Amino acid sequence: MFGKRIPLFRLFGFAVNIDVSWLLLAILITWSLAVGVFPAMRPNLPTATYWWMGVVGALGLFLSLVLHELSHSLVARRHGIPMRGITLFIFGGVAEMDGEPPTPGSEFVMAIAGPVASVAIAVIFFALSSVGQMFSWPQDIVTVTSYLAVINLILAGFNLVPAFPLDGGRVLRSALWHLKDDLKWATRVSAAIGSGFGGGMILLGLIFVLSGRFVGGMWWFLIGLFLYGAARGSYQQLLMRRTFEGVPVRSFMRTDAITVPREIPVTNLVEHYVYRHHFKMFPVVDGDHLWGCVTTRDIKQLPRDEWPTHTVGSITRPCSPENTIGPDVDALQALATMNRTGHSRMLVVEGDQLVGILTLKDLFGLLSMKLELEAA
């Protein structure tokens, strides 16, 4: 979902990050507030005043989104759901969970916590706006607090739409889950509704664009596209967990690993292994023992004219926990490691013996087959 994330701070033990796309959103929000929203709400103020109001309004929205996601995270932690942190990106924010809620009740409470927090924040800003009017605070401050009150109500209302993975969609899933005691079925149904809602937003965005409202139409289109993809991905993610969780790596690994002898020249490695098999990393062996790992990056660091005179062993590095895993480790943990490191292949090692290769292609191939059968 995310590109490059920038860590900001920790709040109640949760890491708060922003995706680089949020920076674009912050600029767009500040600009739209300074040149459109606030001049319409409070005419005839100096231009510089509108711009600082825009900055404060964007920061207030940032704080509101963090508190919204923090409420999800606090409730999730109370129910024993591991959380990676909070990330804000171009379409809002997300509390990143490492698992599914244990019960329909915990799903409901966690989902509803976000909109409740947004309504509470709106009430606080409405109260500040009322106090400001009562005590004749500067009108720019009253205007910003009024805007933040309204935007938090809109945030709460939009998130309550019963379209997964929005909060309302999670509330719907909790009800369906409670009804049939089947999380997979509940996720499939709520994700289908979420996909339909996203598709409707895409269509509406296209209509707006064709009618001349390009900027608004593009936002509807992009948000709809995100919701459509997120809804479909949520069911696939659940099925992935069900497929791999609790199953050892040895059930998915290949035992016919392609290994490289440490004594051959680097030229042979390139011509007979890299160009033939197109892998970026190979296990290097010495007899029956795993000697280390060699990658295309290691090859590139050696001048080309030295390839014939250097052996593979001379450029081999020790294998690391990032590219090796034990045969009895949970396959879901292996997939998480691949996702974190960007490696598509891992060596399955037992002691100093190479017992197999685990590839992302094989894992996703099985998952694709399961999705196809589920859809049948």
ZAZA-483955 format. One record per residue (C-alpha): residue number from 1; x, y, z. Coordinates in Angstrom, 3 decimals, m for minus. Example, Ala and Ser with C-alpha at 12.3 -4.5 7.8 and 13.67 -1.06 7.14 Angstrom:
BEGIN
<pos: 1 | u: 12.300 | v: m4.500 | w: 7.800>
<pos: 2 | u: 13.670 | v: m1.060 | w: 7.140>
This chain:
BEGIN
<pos: 1 | u: 0.000 | v: 0.000 | w: 0.000>
<pos: 2 | u: 2.736 | v: 2.391 | w: 0.957>
<pos: 3 | u: 5.846 | v: 3.772 | w: m0.702>
<pos: 4 | u: 8.611 | v: 5.362 | w: 1.367>
<pos: 5 | u: 7.558 | v: 6.009 | w: 4.945>
<pos: 6 | u: 8.969 | v: 8.790 | w: 7.111>
<pos: 7 | u: 8.939 | v: 8.071 | w: 10.876>
<pos: 8 | u: 7.750 | v: 11.048 | w: 12.935>
<pos: 9 | u: 7.283 | v: 10.128 | w: 16.593>
<pos: 10 | u: 5.843 | v: 7.534 | w: 18.962>
<pos: 11 | u: 2.503 | v: 7.988 | w: 20.687>
<pos: 12 | u: 1.393 | v: 5.639 | w: 23.487>
<pos: 13 | u: 3.950 | v: 3.156 | w: 22.206>
<pos: 14 | u: 2.801 | v: 3.295 | w: 18.563>
<pos: 15 | u: 5.092 | v: 4.497 | w: 15.776>
<pos: 16 | u: 3.498 | v: 7.334 | w: 13.793>
<pos: 17 | u: 4.715 | v: 7.575 | w: 10.183>
<pos: 18 | u: 3.772 | v: 9.497 | w: 7.084>
<pos: 19 | u: 3.946 | v: 8.140 | w: 3.591>
<pos: 20 | u: 5.599 | v: 10.540 | w: 1.147>
<pos: 21 | u: 2.207 | v: 10.842 | w: m0.586>
<pos: 22 | u: 0.899 | v: 12.633 | w: 2.532>
<pos: 23 | u: 3.244 | v: 15.513 | w: 1.807>
<pos: 24 | u: 1.462 | v: 16.041 | w: m1.506>
<pos: 25 | u: m1.904 | v: 15.877 | w: 0.249>
<pos: 26 | u: m0.754 | v: 18.373 | w: 2.903>
<pos: 27 | u: 0.270 | v: 20.840 | w: 0.189>
<pos: 28 | u: m3.042 | v: 20.403 | w: m1.653>
<pos: 29 | u: m5.085 | v: 20.809 | w: 1.535>
<pos: 30 | u: m3.170 | v: 23.919 | w: 2.613>
<pos: 31 | u: m3.584 | v: 25.451 | w: m0.844>
<pos: 32 | u: m7.301 | v: 24.649 | w: m1.106>
<pos: 33 | u: m7.976 | v: 26.030 | w: 2.374>
<pos: 34 | u: m5.968 | v: 29.209 | w: 1.738>
<pos: 35 | u: m7.406 | v: 30.063 | w: m1.676>
<pos: 36 | u: m10.874 | v: 28.525 | w: m1.546>
<pos: 37 | u: m12.404 | v: 27.360 | w: 1.712>
<pos: 38 | u: m11.367 | v: 30.052 | w: 4.194>
<pos: 39 | u: m11.896 | v: 33.034 | w: 1.840>
<pos: 40 | u: m15.447 | v: 31.728 | w: 1.291>
<pos: 41 | u: m16.030 | v: 31.261 | w: 5.020>
<pos: 42 | u: m14.482 | v: 34.587 | w: 6.068>
<pos: 43 | u: m14.098 | v: 37.126 | w: 3.197>
<pos: 44 | u: m11.852 | v: 40.197 | w: 3.090>
<pos: 45 | u: m8.957 | v: 38.958 | w: 5.212>
<pos: 46 | u: m5.332 | v: 39.552 | w: 4.152>
<pos: 47 | u: m3.849 | v: 36.895 | w: 1.868>
<pos: 48 | u: m1.098 | v: 36.088 | w: 4.371>
<pos: 49 | u: m3.768 | v: 35.409 | w: 6.999>
<pos: 50 | u: m5.508 | v: 32.894 | w: 4.728>
<pos: 51 | u: m2.212 | v: 31.065 | w: 4.217>
<pos: 52 | u: m1.414 | v: 30.699 | w: 7.901>
<pos: 53 | u: m5.018 | v: 29.589 | w: 8.437>
<pos: 54 | u: m4.449 | v: 26.990 | w: 5.715>
<pos: 55 | u: m1.310 | v: 25.714 | w: 7.437>
<pos: 56 | u: m3.029 | v: 25.514 | w: 10.838>
<pos: 57 | u: m6.061 | v: 23.837 | w: 9.267>
<pos: 58 | u: m3.848 | v: 21.206 | w: 7.589>
<pos: 59 | u: m2.011 | v: 20.565 | w: 10.871>
<pos: 60 | u: m5.338 | v: 20.254 | w: 12.671>
<pos: 61 | u: m6.498 | v: 17.701 | w: 10.116>
<pos: 62 | u: m3.212 | v: 15.816 | w: 10.558>
<pos: 63 | u: m3.766 | v: 15.707 | w: 14.332>
<pos: 64 | u: m7.377 | v: 14.606 | w: 13.833>
<pos: 65 | u: m6.344 | v: 11.703 | w: 11.585>
<pos: 66 | u: m3.641 | v: 10.595 | w: 14.029>
<pos: 67 | u: m6.119 | v: 10.602 | w: 16.931>
<pos: 68 | u: m8.682 | v: 8.733 | w: 14.802>
<pos: 69 | u: m6.179 | v: 5.966 | w: 14.023>
<pos: 70 | u: m4.788 | v: 6.038 | w: 17.554>
<pos: 71 | u: m8.228 | v: 5.157 | w: 18.895>
<pos: 72 | u: m8.279 | v: 2.080 | w: 16.639>
<pos: 73 | u: m4.786 | v: 1.120 | w: 17.798>
<pos: 74 | u: m5.505 | v: 1.490 | w: 21.515>
<pos: 75 | u: m8.628 | v: m0.668 | w: 21.297>
<pos: 76 | u: m6.816 | v: m3.233 | w: 19.144>
<pos: 77 | u: m3.988 | v: m3.479 | w: 21.661>
<pos: 78 | u: m6.486 | v: m3.946 | w: 24.484>
<pos: 79 | u: m7.917 | v: m6.934 | w: 22.599>
<pos: 80 | u: m4.499 | v: m8.476 | w: 21.990>
<pos: 81 | u: m4.200 | v: m7.575 | w: 18.297>
<pos: 82 | u: m0.566 | v: m6.792 | w: 17.401>
<pos: 83 | u: m0.168 | v: m3.352 | w: 15.796>
<pos: 84 | u: 2.775 | v: m2.165 | w: 13.702>
<pos: 85 | u: 1.926 | v: 1.511 | w: 13.990>
<pos: 86 | u: 0.007 | v: 4.351 | w: 12.333>
<pos: 87 | u: 0.736 | v: 5.641 | w: 8.842>
<pos: 88 | u: m0.826 | v: 8.648 | w: 7.127>
<pos: 89 | u: m0.928 | v: 8.614 | w: 3.333>
<pos: 90 | u: m2.619 | v: 10.464 | w: 0.503>
<pos: 91 | u: m6.071 | v: 8.949 | w: 1.141>
<pos: 92 | u: m6.057 | v: 9.387 | w: 4.905>
<pos: 93 | u: m4.583 | v: 7.154 | w: 7.568>
<pos: 94 | u: m4.419 | v: 3.543 | w: 8.621>
<pos: 95 | u: m3.706 | v: 1.649 | w: 11.832>
<pos: 96 | u: m1.578 | v: m1.262 | w: 10.644>
<pos: 97 | u: m2.620 | v: m4.593 | w: 12.173>
<pos: 98 | u: m0.565 | v: m7.787 | w: 12.102>
<pos: 99 | u: m3.607 | v: m10.015 | w: 12.515>
<pos: 100 | u: m7.386 | v: m10.230 | w: 12.518>
<pos: 101 | u: m9.564 | v: m9.388 | w: 15.552>
<pos: 102 | u: m10.197 | v: m12.482 | w: 17.693>
<pos: 103 | u: m13.996 | v: m12.047 | w: 17.956>
<pos: 104 | u: m16.843 | v: m10.158 | w: 16.222>
<pos: 105 | u: m17.226 | v: m8.042 | w: 19.355>
<pos: 106 | u: m13.595 | v: m6.927 | w: 19.334>
<pos: 107 | u: m13.905 | v: m6.130 | w: 15.603>
<pos: 108 | u: m16.956 | v: m3.951 | w: 16.267>
<pos: 109 | u: m15.424 | v: m2.056 | w: 19.181>
<pos: 110 | u: m12.164 | v: m1.477 | w: 17.329>
<pos: 111 | u: m13.959 | v: m0.298 | w: 14.172>
<pos: 112 | u: m16.398 | v: 2.052 | w: 15.893>
<pos: 113 | u: m13.651 | v: 3.629 | w: 18.014>
<pos: 114 | u: m12.399 | v: 5.709 | w: 15.066>
<pos: 115 | u: m15.689 | v: 7.455 | w: 14.178>
<pos: 116 | u: m16.452 | v: 7.947 | w: 17.894>
<pos: 117 | u: m13.065 | v: 9.639 | w: 18.302>
<pos: 118 | u: m13.742 | v: 11.861 | w: 15.269>
<pos: 119 | u: m17.125 | v: 12.908 | w: 16.675>
<pos: 120 | u: m15.498 | v: 13.686 | w: 20.041>
<pos: 121 | u: m12.837 | v: 15.786 | w: 18.298>
<pos: 122 | u: m15.589 | v: 17.613 | w: 16.370>
<pos: 123 | u: m17.395 | v: 18.385 | w: 19.618>
<pos: 124 | u: m14.188 | v: 19.783 | w: 21.103>
<pos: 125 | u: m13.601 | v: 22.048 | w: 18.096>
<pos: 126 | u: m17.252 | v: 23.161 | w: 18.097>
<pos: 127 | u: m16.863 | v: 24.041 | w: 21.780>
<pos: 128 | u: m13.680 | v: 26.016 | w: 21.052>
<pos: 129 | u: m15.435 | v: 27.843 | w: 18.229>
<pos: 130 | u: m18.383 | v: 28.707 | w: 20.494>
<pos: 131 | u: m16.091 | v: 29.905 | w: 23.271>
<pos: 132 | u: m14.166 | v: 31.971 | w: 20.731>
<pos: 133 | u: m17.327 | v: 33.673 | w: 19.510>
<pos: 134 | u: m18.481 | v: 34.240 | w: 23.080>
<pos: 135 | u: m15.215 | v: 35.879 | w: 24.131>
<pos: 136 | u: m14.574 | v: 37.639 | w: 20.805>
<pos: 137 | u: m11.482 | v: 35.702 | w: 19.749>
<pos: 138 | u: m9.945 | v: 36.720 | w: 16.421>
<pos: 139 | u: m12.204 | v: 35.606 | w: 13.588>
<pos: 140 | u: m9.441 | v: 33.648 | w: 11.853>
<pos: 141 | u: m9.078 | v: 31.384 | w: 14.915>
<pos: 142 | u: m12.843 | v: 30.882 | w: 15.157>
<pos: 143 | u: m13.011 | v: 30.057 | w: 11.441>
<pos: 144 | u: m10.267 | v: 27.414 | w: 11.632>
<pos: 145 | u: m11.834 | v: 25.731 | w: 14.672>
<pos: 146 | u: m15.244 | v: 25.727 | w: 12.961>
<pos: 147 | u: m13.720 | v: 24.137 | w: 9.864>
<pos: 148 | u: m11.976 | v: 21.430 | w: 11.912>
<pos: 149 | u: m15.235 | v: 20.656 | w: 13.712>
<pos: 150 | u: m17.081 | v: 20.185 | w: 10.419>
<pos: 151 | u: m14.291 | v: 18.191 | w: 8.739>
<pos: 152 | u: m14.150 | v: 15.759 | w: 11.676>
<pos: 153 | u: m17.899 | v: 15.171 | w: 11.407>
<pos: 154 | u: m17.462 | v: 14.520 | w: 7.681>
<pos: 155 | u: m14.561 | v: 12.161 | w: 8.462>
<pos: 156 | u: m16.731 | v: 10.245 | w: 10.939>
<pos: 157 | u: m19.655 | v: 10.069 | w: 8.511>
<pos: 158 | u: m17.580 | v: 8.914 | w: 5.549>
<pos: 159 | u: m15.865 | v: 6.231 | w: 7.623>
<pos: 160 | u: m19.241 | v: 4.862 | w: 8.744>
<pos: 161 | u: m20.219 | v: 4.009 | w: 5.165>
<pos: 162 | u: m20.627 | v: 0.189 | w: 5.219>
<pos: 163 | u: m17.917 | v: m0.390 | w: 2.629>
<pos: 164 | u: m14.961 | v: m2.514 | w: 3.709>
<pos: 165 | u: m12.212 | v: m1.601 | w: 4.634>
<pos: 166 | u: m13.784 | v: 1.621 | w: 5.935>
<pos: 167 | u: m14.803 | v: 1.541 | w: 9.596>
<pos: 168 | u: m18.448 | v: 1.076 | w: 8.640>
<pos: 169 | u: m17.439 | v: m1.887 | w: 6.505>
<pos: 170 | u: m15.659 | v: m3.417 | w: 9.484>
<pos: 171 | u: m18.793 | v: m2.870 | w: 11.597>
<pos: 172 | u: m20.750 | v: m4.677 | w: 8.878>
<pos: 173 | u: m18.199 | v: m7.490 | w: 8.829>
<pos: 174 | u: m18.464 | v: m7.883 | w: 12.599>
<pos: 175 | u: m22.256 | v: m8.226 | w: 12.298>
<pos: 176 | u: m21.992 | v: m10.785 | w: 9.487>
<pos: 177 | u: m19.291 | v: m12.637 | w: 11.390>
<pos: 178 | u: m21.508 | v: m12.767 | w: 14.476>
<pos: 179 | u: m24.460 | v: m13.909 | w: 12.348>
<pos: 180 | u: m22.788 | v: m16.969 | w: 10.773>
<pos: 181 | u: m19.648 | v: m17.377 | w: 12.906>
<pos: 182 | u: m17.620 | v: m17.411 | w: 9.669>
<pos: 183 | u: m14.951 | v: m14.726 | w: 9.319>
<pos: 184 | u: m14.025 | v: m15.751 | w: 5.788>
<pos: 185 | u: m17.608 | v: m15.489 | w: 4.535>
<pos: 186 | u: m18.139 | v: m12.193 | w: 6.368>
<pos: 187 | u: m14.966 | v: m10.772 | w: 4.838>
<pos: 188 | u: m15.906 | v: m11.942 | w: 1.345>
<pos: 189 | u: m19.362 | v: m10.333 | w: 1.535>
<pos: 190 | u: m18.222 | v: m7.045 | w: 3.105>
<pos: 191 | u: m15.277 | v: m6.826 | w: 0.696>
<pos: 192 | u: m17.660 | v: m7.317 | w: m2.247>
<pos: 193 | u: m19.800 | v: m4.437 | w: m0.947>
<pos: 194 | u: m16.651 | v: m2.329 | w: m0.509>
<pos: 195 | u: m15.561 | v: m3.116 | w: m4.068>
<pos: 196 | u: m19.004 | v: m2.110 | w: m5.353>
<pos: 197 | u: m18.878 | v: 1.165 | w: m3.417>
<pos: 198 | u: m15.399 | v: 1.879 | w: m4.780>
<pos: 199 | u: m16.583 | v: 1.098 | w: m8.295>
<pos: 200 | u: m19.488 | v: 3.520 | w: m7.837>
<pos: 201 | u: m17.088 | v: 6.272 | w: m6.762>
<pos: 202 | u: m14.906 | v: 5.573 | w: m9.810>
<pos: 203 | u: m17.936 | v: 5.912 | w: m12.105>
<pos: 204 | u: m19.094 | v: 9.083 | w: m10.358>
<pos: 205 | u: m15.593 | v: 10.533 | w: m10.668>
<pos: 206 | u: m15.580 | v: 9.871 | w: m14.400>
<pos: 207 | u: m18.964 | v: 11.578 | w: m14.741>
<pos: 208 | u: m17.648 | v: 14.629 | w: m12.869>
<pos: 209 | u: m14.543 | v: 14.765 | w: m15.080>
<pos: 210 | u: m16.607 | v: 14.539 | w: m18.289>
<pos: 211 | u: m18.928 | v: 17.271 | w: m17.007>
<pos: 212 | u: m16.003 | v: 19.661 | w: m16.505>
<pos: 213 | u: m15.375 | v: 19.262 | w: m12.762>
<pos: 214 | u: m11.919 | v: 17.811 | w: m13.305>
<pos: 215 | u: m10.257 | v: 18.255 | w: m9.879>
<pos: 216 | u: m13.200 | v: 17.009 | w: m7.829>
<pos: 217 | u: m13.825 | v: 14.195 | w: m10.290>
<pos: 218 | u: m10.231 | v: 13.015 | w: m10.121>
<pos: 219 | u: m10.363 | v: 12.857 | w: m6.327>
<pos: 220 | u: m13.564 | v: 10.794 | w: m6.441>
<pos: 221 | u: m11.976 | v: 8.557 | w: m9.065>
<pos: 222 | u: m8.718 | v: 8.036 | w: m7.139>
<pos: 223 | u: m10.411 | v: 7.424 | w: m3.768>
<pos: 224 | u: m12.795 | v: 4.979 | w: m5.441>
<pos: 225 | u: m9.866 | v: 3.215 | w: m7.081>
<pos: 226 | u: m8.122 | v: 2.934 | w: m3.722>
<pos: 227 | u: m11.227 | v: 1.588 | w: m1.959>
<pos: 228 | u: m11.872 | v: m0.896 | w: m4.763>
<pos: 229 | u: m8.333 | v: m2.260 | w: m4.561>
<pos: 230 | u: m8.230 | v: m2.230 | w: m0.751>
<pos: 231 | u: m11.520 | v: m4.129 | w: m0.487>
<pos: 232 | u: m10.381 | v: m6.848 | w: m2.882>
<pos: 233 | u: m6.964 | v: m6.998 | w: m1.221>
<pos: 234 | u: m8.484 | v: m7.412 | w: 2.251>
<pos: 235 | u: m10.118 | v: m10.721 | w: 1.329>
<pos: 236 | u: m6.956 | v: m11.925 | w: m0.359>
<pos: 237 | u: m4.977 | v: m10.977 | w: 2.754>
<pos: 238 | u: m7.319 | v: m12.971 | w: 4.988>
<pos: 239 | u: m7.089 | v: m15.986 | w: 2.695>
<pos: 240 | u: m3.317 | v: m15.605 | w: 2.667>
<pos: 241 | u: m3.218 | v: m15.720 | w: 6.465>
<pos: 242 | u: m5.493 | v: m18.750 | w: 6.500>
<pos: 243 | u: m3.308 | v: m20.446 | w: 3.886>
<pos: 244 | u: 0.114 | v: m19.860 | w: 5.436>
<pos: 245 | u: m0.434 | v: m19.310 | w: 9.159>
<pos: 246 | u: 0.638 | v: m22.292 | w: 11.253>
<pos: 247 | u: 2.057 | v: m24.178 | w: 8.259>
<pos: 248 | u: 5.837 | v: m24.770 | w: 8.341>
<pos: 249 | u: 8.119 | v: m23.554 | w: 5.585>
<pos: 250 | u: 9.058 | v: m27.155 | w: 4.714>
<pos: 251 | u: 5.534 | v: m27.640 | w: 3.313>
<pos: 252 | u: 6.159 | v: m25.004 | w: 0.611>
<pos: 253 | u: 9.898 | v: m25.208 | w: m0.060>
<pos: 254 | u: 11.565 | v: m26.795 | w: m3.062>
<pos: 255 | u: 14.270 | v: m29.333 | w: m2.336>
<pos: 256 | u: 15.933 | v: m29.081 | w: m5.761>
<pos: 257 | u: 17.907 | v: m25.937 | w: m4.925>
<pos: 258 | u: 20.395 | v: m24.700 | w: m7.501>
<pos: 259 | u: 23.714 | v: m24.366 | w: m5.696>
<pos: 260 | u: 27.080 | v: m22.970 | w: m6.768>
<pos: 261 | u: 30.448 | v: m24.595 | w: m5.898>
<pos: 262 | u: 32.747 | v: m22.131 | w: m4.169>
<pos: 263 | u: 35.808 | v: m23.079 | w: m6.260>
<pos: 264 | u: 34.485 | v: m22.167 | w: m9.749>
<pos: 265 | u: 35.516 | v: m18.840 | w: m11.398>
<pos: 266 | u: 33.135 | v: m15.894 | w: m11.232>
<pos: 267 | u: 32.946 | v: m16.043 | w: m15.050>
<pos: 268 | u: 31.325 | v: m19.485 | w: m14.808>
<pos: 269 | u: 28.918 | v: m18.203 | w: m12.160>
<pos: 270 | u: 27.743 | v: m15.449 | w: m14.486>
<pos: 271 | u: 27.550 | v: m17.513 | w: m17.684>
<pos: 272 | u: 26.193 | v: m20.798 | w: m16.338>
<pos: 273 | u: 24.092 | v: m19.666 | w: m13.384>
<pos: 274 | u: 23.058 | v: m15.986 | w: m13.502>
<pos: 275 | u: 22.358 | v: m15.828 | w: m17.252>
<pos: 276 | u: 20.755 | v: m19.262 | w: m17.265>
<pos: 277 | u: 18.530 | v: m19.123 | w: m14.186>
<pos: 278 | u: 18.073 | v: m15.336 | w: m13.799>
<pos: 279 | u: 18.326 | v: m15.368 | w: m10.010>
<pos: 280 | u: 19.865 | v: m12.490 | w: m8.084>
<pos: 281 | u: 21.112 | v: m14.665 | w: m5.238>
<pos: 282 | u: 22.634 | v: m18.142 | w: m5.159>
<pos: 283 | u: 23.646 | v: m20.403 | w: m2.274>
<pos: 284 | u: 27.347 | v: m21.280 | w: m2.347>
<pos: 285 | u: 28.280 | v: m24.766 | w: m1.117>
<pos: 286 | u: 31.424 | v: m26.559 | w: m0.079>
<pos: 287 | u: 30.625 | v: m30.232 | w: m0.455>
<pos: 288 | u: 27.498 | v: m30.820 | w: 1.614>
<pos: 289 | u: 27.845 | v: m27.645 | w: 3.674>
<pos: 290 | u: 26.349 | v: m24.226 | w: 2.996>
<pos: 291 | u: 29.318 | v: m21.875 | w: 2.625>
<pos: 292 | u: 27.472 | v: m18.598 | w: 2.121>
<pos: 293 | u: 25.516 | v: m16.547 | w: m0.397>
<pos: 294 | u: 26.553 | v: m14.704 | w: m3.530>
<pos: 295 | u: 24.456 | v: m12.037 | w: m5.213>
<pos: 296 | u: 24.563 | v: m10.120 | w: m8.468>
<pos: 297 | u: 25.513 | v: m7.085 | w: m6.393>
<pos: 298 | u: 28.633 | v: m8.928 | w: m5.182>
<pos: 299 | u: 29.520 | v: m9.742 | w: m8.777>
<pos: 300 | u: 29.115 | v: m6.113 | w: m9.901>
<pos: 301 | u: 31.521 | v: m4.931 | w: m7.208>
<pos: 302 | u: 34.293 | v: m7.039 | w: m8.760>
<pos: 303 | u: 35.904 | v: m5.490 | w: m11.889>
<pos: 304 | u: 34.862 | v: m7.419 | w: m14.974>
<pos: 305 | u: 38.425 | v: m8.188 | w: m16.058>
<pos: 306 | u: 38.977 | v: m9.981 | w: m12.718>
<pos: 307 | u: 36.035 | v: m12.371 | w: m13.118>
<pos: 308 | u: 38.139 | v: m15.167 | w: m14.685>
<pos: 309 | u: 40.820 | v: m15.022 | w: m11.963>
<pos: 310 | u: 38.570 | v: m14.888 | w: m8.893>
<pos: 311 | u: 36.616 | v: m17.808 | w: m7.515>
<pos: 312 | u: 33.059 | v: m17.593 | w: m6.292>
<pos: 313 | u: 34.315 | v: m18.240 | w: m2.764>
<pos: 314 | u: 36.339 | v: m15.024 | w: m2.839>
<pos: 315 | u: 33.240 | v: m12.840 | w: m3.243>
<pos: 316 | u: 30.851 | v: m14.946 | w: m1.162>
<pos: 317 | u: 29.301 | v: m13.385 | w: 1.942>
<pos: 318 | u: 27.887 | v: m15.177 | w: 4.981>
<pos: 319 | u: 24.161 | v: m15.784 | w: 4.691>
<pos: 320 | u: 22.013 | v: m13.607 | w: 6.951>
<pos: 321 | u: 18.652 | v: m13.907 | w: 8.740>
<pos: 322 | u: 17.224 | v: m11.777 | w: 5.941>
<pos: 323 | u: 17.777 | v: m14.469 | w: 3.307>
<pos: 324 | u: 17.679 | v: m17.687 | w: 5.369>
<pos: 325 | u: 14.961 | v: m19.369 | w: 7.373>
<pos: 326 | u: 14.440 | v: m22.619 | w: 9.232>
<pos: 327 | u: 12.232 | v: m25.389 | w: 7.797>
<pos: 328 | u: 9.897 | v: m25.385 | w: 10.811>
<pos: 329 | u: 9.273 | v: m21.617 | w: 10.855>
<pos: 330 | u: 5.724 | v: m20.444 | w: 10.146>
<pos: 331 | u: 5.314 | v: m19.736 | w: 6.419>
<pos: 332 | u: 3.456 | v: m16.504 | w: 7.247>
<pos: 333 | u: 6.548 | v: m15.287 | w: 9.109>
<pos: 334 | u: 8.651 | v: m16.108 | w: 6.053>
<pos: 335 | u: 6.290 | v: m14.096 | w: 3.863>
<pos: 336 | u: 6.514 | v: m11.149 | w: 6.267>
<pos: 337 | u: 10.324 | v: m11.311 | w: 6.107>
<pos: 338 | u: 10.222 | v: m11.326 | w: 2.301>
<pos: 339 | u: 7.913 | v: m8.326 | w: 2.326>
<pos: 340 | u: 10.163 | v: m6.436 | w: 4.749>
<pos: 341 | u: 13.460 | v: m7.175 | w: 2.984>
<pos: 342 | u: 12.281 | v: m7.210 | w: m0.625>
<pos: 343 | u: 13.800 | v: m10.664 | w: m1.203>
<pos: 344 | u: 11.799 | v: m13.037 | w: m3.394>
<pos: 345 | u: 13.831 | v: m16.152 | w: m2.464>
<pos: 346 | u: 14.951 | v: m17.490 | w: 0.902>
<pos: 347 | u: 17.306 | v: m20.348 | w: 1.689>
<pos: 348 | u: 15.837 | v: m22.981 | w: 3.975>
<pos: 349 | u: 18.655 | v: m23.970 | w: 6.301>
<pos: 350 | u: 18.936 | v: m26.587 | w: 9.021>
<pos: 351 | u: 22.217 | v: m26.310 | w: 10.905>
<pos: 352 | u: 24.874 | v: m25.842 | w: 8.198>
<pos: 353 | u: 22.840 | v: m27.788 | w: 5.641>
<pos: 354 | u: 20.810 | v: m26.272 | w: 2.822>
<pos: 355 | u: 17.571 | v: m28.257 | w: 2.726>
<pos: 356 | u: 15.521 | v: m26.225 | w: 0.265>
<pos: 357 | u: 14.518 | v: m22.946 | w: m1.366>
<pos: 358 | u: 11.395 | v: m20.934 | w: m0.577>
<pos: 359 | u: 10.228 | v: m18.589 | w: m3.342>
<pos: 360 | u: 7.614 | v: m15.868 | w: m3.357>
<pos: 361 | u: 6.453 | v: m17.137 | w: m6.742>
<pos: 362 | u: 5.563 | v: m20.552 | w: m5.299>
<pos: 363 | u: 3.750 | v: m19.035 | w: m2.305>
<pos: 364 | u: 1.686 | v: m16.703 | w: m4.464>
<pos: 365 | u: 1.042 | v: m19.492 | w: m6.967>
<pos: 366 | u: m0.650 | v: m21.541 | w: m4.259>
<pos: 367 | u: m2.542 | v: m18.482 | w: m3.020>
<pos: 368 | u: m3.746 | v: m17.711 | w: m6.556>
<pos: 369 | u: m4.995 | v: m21.270 | w: m6.918>
<pos: 370 | u: m6.917 | v: m21.003 | w: m3.640>
<pos: 371 | u: m8.461 | v: m17.699 | w: m4.716>
<pos: 372 | u: m9.524 | v: m19.260 | w: m8.001>
<pos: 373 | u: m11.140 | v: m22.203 | w: m6.223>
<pos: 374 | u: m12.826 | v: m19.897 | w: m3.686>
<pos: 375 | u: m14.315 | v: m17.833 | w: m6.513>
<pos: 376 | u: m15.647 | v: m20.914 | w: m8.288>
